[in-house]
Amino acid sequence: KNVLKYYNLTERIDEIGLDFQKDTYDAGIHLNLSGSRKLSSYFAGLLSREFELTDYRTIDEVNKGYIEKIDEYEKIIKENGEAMEK
């Protein structure tokens, strides 16, 4: 009805590189930090290629905002990373 694209990434587990023993905290139901990084990276690349998206990190004015968000993210990971891996 809305012409939305659906991606079933469970069919691409090997391609993504997910290991349910290492990348989930409950044997495959929910991703932990390492699993979510793998999936996010894979999906971002897939969408970028499929829709020819612009990588705004290459635009200095926009990249500054990304750097600030990455710094915030890394701080959260440093403070909570161990718990996020479980």
Secondary structure in CASP SS format (residue, H / E / C, confidence):
PFRMAT SS
TARGET T0000
AUTHOR 0000-0000-0000
METHOD secondary structure of the structure
MODEL  1
K C 1.00
N C 1.00
V C 1.00
L C 1.00
K C 1.00
Y C 1.00
Y C 1.00
N C 1.00
L H 1.00
T H 1.00
E H 1.00
R H 1.00
I H 1.00
D H 1.00
E H 1.00
I H 1.00
G C 1.00
L C 1.00
D C 1.00
F C 1.00
Q C 1.00
K C 1.00
D C 1.00
T E 1.00
Y C 1.00
D C 1.00
A C 1.00
G C 1.00
I C 1.00
H C 1.00
L E 1.00
N C 1.00
L H 1.00
S H 1.00
G H 1.00
S H 1.00
R H 1.00
K H 1.00
L H 1.00
S H 1.00
S H 1.00
Y H 1.00
F H 1.00
A H 1.00
G H 1.00
L H 1.00
L H 1.00
S H 1.00
R H 1.00
E H 1.00
F H 1.00
E C 1.00
L C 1.00
T C 1.00
D C 1.00
Y H 1.00
R H 1.00
T H 1.00
I C 1.00
D H 1.00
E H 1.00
V H 1.00
N H 1.00
K H 1.00
G H 1.00
Y H 1.00
I H 1.00
E H 1.00
K H 1.00
I H 1.00
D H 1.00
E H 1.00
Y H 1.00
E H 1.00
K H 1.00
I H 1.00
I H 1.00
K H 1.00
E H 1.00
N H 1.00
G H 1.00
E H 1.00
A H 1.00
M H 1.00
E H 1.00
K C 1.00
END
